[in-house]
Structure formats: C-alpha cells, structure tokens
Amino acid sequence: SVGPGSVMSAGHDECNDTLVTHGTLQAVLSAIHVVKSGVDGVLGNRFANGFCCVRPPGHHVGRDGRTEDAPTQGFCFFNNVAIAAKY
C-alpha cells in the first residue's frame, strides 16, 4: 500500500528510492499545476518559451512505473512532460 513512509517501487523490488510522505501528493499536484501554467503561458503568448524547474521532476516515470532504462524511479511520481503534452 502507498501511505506515509511507504516506498513507491512501481512493481520493481530493487527500486526502493522513492518515499511517500504526508506532503507528497500536494508536492506532486503543485508541480503539475506549475507545468500546466507554463503551457498556458506559452500558448497564451505571455511567454516566448517555458522551463519548469519543479520537484518532483517526473522524468523517470513511464507508462507502467519507472521508465525502462532508468535504474531507479528517481523520486518521480507523474511524468510532468507527458502531462503537459496531453494538456
């Protein structure tokens, strides 16, 4: 189960680096909000381009957990780039 102090291993027992705490969900949702705001700014011509430096970053997350070539889940929960592209 996922809860405070648990480990997100995405089905990979050797991938025990990504802990979940009481603030994890809020941090993840805040990062997603920042990324979506960046997309809105670029598409709304308020920004010429965008770069979002957010934590958790999300770049180690694939469709079924961690990406195939990633040695760990790298403290990522949702792939922010994929969310921005879908958004």
C-alpha positions, 0 to 999 in steps of 0.5 A, spaced: 500 500 500 502 507 498 501 511 505 506 515 509 513 512 509 511 507 504 516 506 498 513 507 491 517 501 487 512 501 481 512 493 481 520 493 481 523 490 488 530 493 487 527 500 486 526 502 493 528 510 492 522 513 492 518 515 499 511 517 500 510 522 505 504 526 508 506 532 503 507 528 497 501 528 493 500 536 494 508 536 492 506 532 486 499 536 484 503 543 485 508 541 480 503 539 475 499 545 476 506 549 475 507 545 468 500 546 466 501 554 467 507 554 463 503 551 457 498 556 458 503 561 458 506 559 452 500 558 448 497 564 451 503 568 448 505 571 455 511 567 454 516 566 448 518 559 451 517 555 458 522 551 463 519 548 469 524 547 474 519 543 479 520 537 484 518 532 483 521 532 476 517 526 473 522 524 468 523 517 470 516 515 470 513 511 464 507 508 462 507 502 467 512 505 473 519 507 472 521 508 465 525 502 462 532 504 462 532 508 468 535 504 474 531 507 479 524 511 479 528 517 481 523 520 486 518 521 480 511 520 481 507 523 474 511 524 468 510 532 468 512 532 460 507 527 458 502 531 462 503 537 459 503 534 452 496 531 453 494 538 456 
